[in-house]
């Protein structure tokens, strides 16, 4: 369970970092123009990747 939490949190942090450093500035990118959506997307991807390492 701890591995799943760590991967999910890491995904959220990376999702926010992607928004902060690479994200779209003009607002036309649906995922990277909003920090909340980018972080949630990262959390989702992290949770899905955590299932690979059981």
C-alpha positions in Angstrom: 0.0 0.0 0.0 2.9 2.3 0.8 4.3 1.9 -2.7 1.0 2.9 -4.3 0.8 6.0 -2.1 4.4 7.0 -3.0 3.9 6.5 -6.7 0.7 8.5 -6.6 2.2 11.4 -4.8 5.2 11.3 -7.0 2.9 11.5 -10.0 1.1 14.5 -8.6 4.4 16.3 -7.9 5.6 15.6 -11.4 2.3 16.7 -12.9 2.5 20.0 -11.1 6.2 20.4 -12.0 5.2 19.8 -15.7 2.6 22.6 -15.4 5.1 24.9 -13.7 8.2 24.5 -15.9 6.8 23.3 -19.3 3.1 24.1 -19.3 1.1 26.0 -21.8 1.0 29.8 -21.2 -1.7 30.9 -23.6 -4.4 28.6 -22.2 -5.1 26.5 -25.2 -3.7 23.3 -23.8 -6.5 21.6 -21.8 -4.2 19.7 -19.4 -1.1 21.8 -18.9 -2.7 25.3 -18.8 -4.4 24.5 -15.4 -2.4 23.5 -12.4 -5.2 21.5 -10.8 -5.9 19.5 -13.9 -2.2 18.9 -14.5 -1.7 17.7 -10.9 -4.8 15.4 -11.0 -3.6 13.9 -14.3 -0.2 13.3 -12.7 -1.8 11.7 -9.7 -3.8 9.4 -12.0 -0.8 8.4 -14.0 1.2 7.8 -10.8 -1.6 5.6 -9.5 -1.7 3.6 -12.7 2.1 3.1 -12.8 2.1 1.9 -9.2 0.1 -1.1 -10.3 3.1 -2.3 -12.3 5.2 -2.7 -9.2 3.3 -5.1 -6.9 
